[in-house]
């Protein structure tokens, strides 16, 4: 957004310092405090000899002002610059409308490919709120990489293999009902899973039987595989409905069961690297000297474990996709495992071992699949939709204008959940609380959506149309200055979000912009105003609407136009 202005400043500073304009331009940024200036040169980033405070004063006094750059002032080791207000406003608002949904996007990842693996629920278990975090964070990261020019592949790696399926099969023999399975497969399998785990607490031999059952699966026993395939098929069909609800699409859907000869190659590479240690018939990797403990890769019965399959999957994925980076969106409880995984890839000298990244997140506390206290995501989405529907019905006049109230209520409910989840840094744990989730007062998703619908309504009712050549010099109020300044900052917020992979940066920005729009609404009017003034203000509000829409879309939410 500020490229032309930065270039003008850098060219002149380059002549004064004898330093490359490209290097100087990298040290020019939008200051955090808008009152200081529109752009600021940080001298410490140039690593020059001498006192940076004195140098800042010298540069400010020698800088030649222009019709575009109207002020240069020193503030400690910084030189702050003011851009002509009308020029800046016109440049910002025209850029937003020209770029539209791609305002702030870059091409820095052009020619690069990233795989983002996220969601990855376990087959035959309910999709609960804990799975939601990986899904919405991964979806955000996938969209963010696309916005930065990468070819981004979204991958769902289903947990569809392992002893737990033996446990579920034994549980189904004891507690299963064919009638209930057909009527509501996921709910029934969940009930079975909870009951068999409770039984196993009193009878540990159940776990031995489950291991034996899984060994039969691994050996290709058609009867046991038939039941597993049925559970898997029923679960996948249900997950498709849930992802459609969430508006999440996967380019690739695979699973642990689909990892092929990559596992055998992984074991061979571990053997060739002399990394395997035998312990009572099992095979381990000793990573204690890296403070990562020991990791089992094969049980005494020859059954492989997560690490073996993940190494095999990594090899197969690279050979299939030739990725420049792969990101695993997995909860912080797996931090040590992911460190073991990445260290192992390094030690077996995988040429692309540095292409792997773990993006973690905190736990949603207050739920557990095994104890039967999991909150089903479907229940939460239904309750939040009904809550929003009640709020919408309270205003009969507006409610009549909503084309699809059910869909709108569902989007608002999802907005409440996602914005609440993204309101703080992803590493933070939070307690699942129905009261908090369904509280739509204050800084919430529905509040941001409301500001979007407000501007959509204004655009429909306005007596003027969007005019990119509107006289923006008429936008003289502090409230309009604040909104335009915030709009201009969106590309920087995107860049920060890409560096940190933190959705909270987008959320806090959208809340701040929404508050600025709301604050201006009562005094900066469009309707019944003179044509020139109305056009300038409508251009500003419409630009804010585009930014809010872009931000919501990046977060995986559908911007709505009526509510």
Residue pairs with C-beta under 8 A, 6 or more apart in sequence:
1 91
1 92
1 95
1 104
1 488
1 490
1 491
2 28
2 30
2 38
2 39
2 488
4 91
5 38
5 39
5 68
5 69
5 81
5 83
5 88
6 25
6 28
6 39
7 21
7 25
8 66
8 68
8 69
9 24
9 28
9 39
9 41
9 69
9 81
10 21
10 22
10 24
10 25
10 28
11 21
12 63
12 64
13 19
13 21
13 24
13 41
13 59
13 63
13 79
14 20
14 21
14 24
16 59
16 62
16 63
17 24
17 46
17 48
17 59
19 46
19 48
23 46
24 41
24 46
26 45
27 41
27 42
27 43
27 45
27 46
28 39
28 40
28 41
28 42
29 39
29 40
29 42
29 492
30 38
30 39
30 40
30 488
30 489
30 492
31 37
31 39
31 40
31 78
31 80
34 482
34 485
36 75
36 78
36 80
37 71
37 73
37 80
37 81
37 82
38 81
38 82
38 83
38 88
38 485
39 80
39 81
39 83
40 78
40 79
40 80
40 81
41 56
41 59
41 78
41 79
41 81
42 77
42 78
43 52
43 55
43 56
43 59
43 77
43 78
43 79
44 52
44 77
48 55
52 76
52 77
53 74
53 76
53 77
55 77
56 74
56 75
56 76
56 77
56 78
56 79
57 74
59 72
59 74
59 79
60 72
60 73
60 74
60 79
63 69
63 72
63 79
65 71
65 72
67 84
67 87
68 83
68 84
68 87
69 81
69 82
69 83
69 84
70 82
70 83
70 84
71 80
71 81
71 82
72 79
72 80
72 81
72 82
73 79
73 80
74 80
85 473
85 481
86 472
86 473
88 484
88 488
89 472
89 473
89 475
89 484
90 472
92 484
92 487
92 488
92 543
93 468
93 472
93 484
93 487
93 539
93 540
93 543
94 468
95 103
96 103
96 487
96 543
96 546
96 547
97 466
97 468
97 539
97 542
97 543
97 546
98 468
99 105
100 546
101 546
101 549
101 550
101 553
102 147
103 490
103 491
103 546
103 547
103 550
104 147
104 490
104 491
104 493
104 494
104 550
105 147
105 148
105 149
105 494
106 147
106 148
106 149
106 495
107 148
107 149
108 148
108 149
109 145
109 148
109 149
109 150
109 151
110 149
110 150
112 149
112 150
112 151
112 324
112 325
113 150
113 151
113 152
113 153
113 321
113 322
113 323
113 324
113 325
114 145
114 150
114 151
114 152
114 153
114 323
114 324
114 325
114 326
114 327
115 153
115 155
115 252
115 317
115 321
115 323
115 325
115 326
115 327
116 138
116 141
116 142
116 145
116 152
116 153
116 154
116 155
116 326
116 327
116 329
117 138
117 155
117 156
117 157
117 326
117 327
117 328
117 329
118 134
118 135
118 137
118 138
118 139
118 141
118 142
118 154
118 155
118 156
118 329
119 131
119 134
119 135
119 138
119 156
119 243
119 248
119 250
119 329
120 134
120 156
120 157
120 158
120 159
120 330
121 127
121 131
121 158
121 159
121 239
122 158
122 159
122 160
122 164
123 158
123 159
123 160
123 165
123 231
123 232
123 235
123 236
123 255
124 165
124 168
124 186
124 189
124 190
124 193
124 231
124 232
124 234
124 235
125 189
125 190
125 193
125 235
125 369
126 186
126 187
126 190
126 369
126 374
126 376
126 377
127 186
127 238
127 239
127 242
127 376
127 377
127 378
128 367
128 369
128 374
128 375
128 376
128 377
129 364
129 367
129 374
129 375
129 377
129 380
129 432
130 331
130 363
130 364
130 367
130 374
131 377
132 246
132 364
132 377
132 417
132 421
133 331
133 361
133 364
133 421
133 426
134 329
134 330
134 331
134 361
135 243
135 246
135 248
136 246
136 248
136 418
136 421
136 422
136 503
136 555
136 556
137 329
137 359
137 361
137 426
137 503
138 154
138 327
138 329
138 359
139 154
139 246
139 248
139 556
140 422
140 503
140 506
140 554
140 555
140 556
141 327
141 329
141 359
141 501
142 152
142 154
143 152
143 553
143 554
143 556
144 494
144 497
144 498
144 501
144 554
145 152
145 498
146 152
147 494
147 498
147 554
148 498
150 324
153 251
153 252
153 321
153 323
154 248
154 249
154 250
154 251
154 252
155 250
155 251
155 252
155 253
155 254
156 250
156 252
156 253
156 254
157 254
157 255
157 256
157 313
158 236
158 253
158 254
158 255
158 256
159 255
159 256
160 232
160 255
160 256
160 257
161 217
161 255
161 256
161 257
161 309
162 214
162 256
162 306
163 207
163 210
163 211
163 214
163 303
164 210
165 213
165 214
165 217
165 228
165 231
166 209
166 210
166 211
166 212
166 213
166 214
166 217
167 193
167 196
167 197
167 200
167 206
167 207
167 210
167 213
168 189
168 192
168 193
168 196
168 231
169 210
169 213
169 224
169 227
169 228
170 196
170 206
170 209
170 210
170 213
171 192
171 193
171 195
171 196
171 199
172 181
172 189
172 192
172 227
174 195
174 196
174 199
175 191
175 192
175 195
175 196
176 188
176 192
177 188
180 187
180 188
181 188
181 189
181 234
185 231
185 234
185 235
185 238
186 234
186 235
186 238
189 231
189 234
189 235
190 369
190 374
191 372
193 369
193 370
194 369
194 370
194 371
194 372
196 206
197 370
199 206
200 206
200 207
211 299
211 301
211 303
213 224
214 303
215 301
215 303
216 224
217 224
217 225
217 228
218 303
232 255
232 257
236 253
242 377
242 378
243 249
243 250
245 378
245 381
245 410
245 414
246 414
246 556
247 414
247 556
247 557
247 558
248 556
254 313
256 306
256 309
256 313
259 309
259 312
259 313
259 316
260 312
260 316
261 312
262 311
262 312
262 313
262 314
262 315
262 316
263 304
263 308
263 309
263 311
263 312
264 312
265 312
265 315
266 308
266 311
266 312
266 315
267 276
267 297
267 298
267 304
267 308
269 311
269 348
269 350
270 276
270 285
270 297
270 311
270 344
270 348
272 348
273 347
273 348
273 349
275 285
275 286
275 344
275 347
275 348
276 283
276 284
276 285
276 297
277 283
277 284
277 285
277 286
277 294
278 284
280 300
281 300
282 296
282 298
282 299
282 300
283 296
283 297
283 298
284 294
284 295
284 296
284 297
285 294
285 295
285 297
285 307
285 340
285 344
286 294
287 293
287 294
287 295
287 340
287 343
287 344
288 294
290 343
292 336
292 339
292 340
292 343
293 336
293 340
295 307
295 337
295 340
295 344
296 305
296 307
297 304
297 305
297 307
297 308
298 304
298 305
298 308
299 305
306 337
307 337
307 340
307 341
307 344
310 341
311 341
311 344
311 345
311 348
314 326
314 345
314 350
314 356
315 350
317 323
317 326
318 352
318 355
323 352
323 355
324 355
325 355
325 356
325 357
326 355
326 356
326 357
327 357
327 358
327 359
328 338
328 356
328 357
328 358
328 359
329 359
329 361
330 338
330 358
330 359
330 360
331 360
331 361
331 362
331 363
332 360
332 361
332 362
332 363
332 427
333 363
334 360
335 358
335 360
338 358
338 360
339 358
341 356
342 353
342 356
342 358
345 353
345 356
346 353
359 426
359 501
360 426
360 427
361 426
361 427
362 426
362 427
362 428
362 429
362 430
363 429
364 429
364 430
364 432
365 429
365 430
365 431
365 432
366 373
366 431
366 432
366 433
367 373
367 374
367 375
367 432
368 374
375 432
380 417
380 434
380 437
381 410
381 413
381 414
381 417
383 413
383 434
383 438
384 412
384 413
384 414
384 416
384 417
384 437
384 438
385 406
385 409
385 410
385 412
385 413
386 409
387 413
387 438
387 440
388 408
388 409
388 410
388 412
388 413
388 416
388 440
388 446
389 405
389 406
389 409
391 440
391 446
392 398
392 399
392 402
392 405
392 408
392 409
392 412
392 563
393 399
398 562
398 563
399 405
401 562
402 408
402 562
402 563
403 562
408 560
408 562
408 563
411 449
411 557
411 558
411 560
412 445
412 446
412 449
412 560
412 563
414 445
414 557
415 444
415 445
415 446
415 448
415 449
415 552
415 557
416 437
416 438
416 440
416 444
416 445
416 446
417 437
417 445
418 445
418 555
418 556
418 557
419 443
419 444
419 445
419 448
419 507
419 555
419 557
420 436
420 437
420 444
420 445
421 430
422 503
422 504
422 506
422 507
422 555
423 443
423 504
423 507
423 508
424 430
424 504
425 502
425 504
426 501
426 502
426 503
426 504
440 446
440 447
443 511
445 557
446 563
447 511
447 514
448 510
448 511
448 514
448 548
448 552
449 552
449 557
449 559
449 560
449 563
450 563
451 514
451 517
451 518
451 548
452 545
452 548
452 549
452 552
452 559
452 560
452 561
453 560
453 561
453 562
453 563
454 517
454 521
455 517
455 541
455 542
455 544
455 545
455 548
456 545
456 561
456 562
457 562
458 526
458 527
458 538
458 541
459 466
459 538
459 541
459 542
459 545
461 527
462 526
462 527
462 534
462 538
463 527
463 531
463 534
464 526
464 531
464 534
464 535
464 538
465 535
466 538
466 539
466 542
467 535
467 538
467 539
468 539
470 532
470 535
470 536
470 538
470 539
471 532
471 535
471 536
472 536
472 539
472 540
474 532
474 533
474 536
474 537
475 481
475 484
475 536
475 537
475 540
477 520
477 523
477 524
479 516
479 519
479 520
479 523
479 524
480 520
480 524
480 537
480 540
482 516
482 520
483 513
483 516
483 517
483 520
483 540
483 544
484 540
484 543
486 509
486 512
486 513
486 516
486 544
487 513
487 540
487 543
487 544
487 547
489 509
490 509
490 547
490 550
490 551
493 505
493 506
493 509
494 506
494 554
496 502
496 505
497 503
497 505
497 506
503 555
506 551
506 554
506 555
507 555
509 551
510 548
510 551
510 552
513 544
513 547
513 548
513 551
514 548
516 544
517 541
517 544
524 537
525 537
526 534
526 537
526 538
526 541
527 534
529 537
548 559
549 559
552 558
552 559
553 559
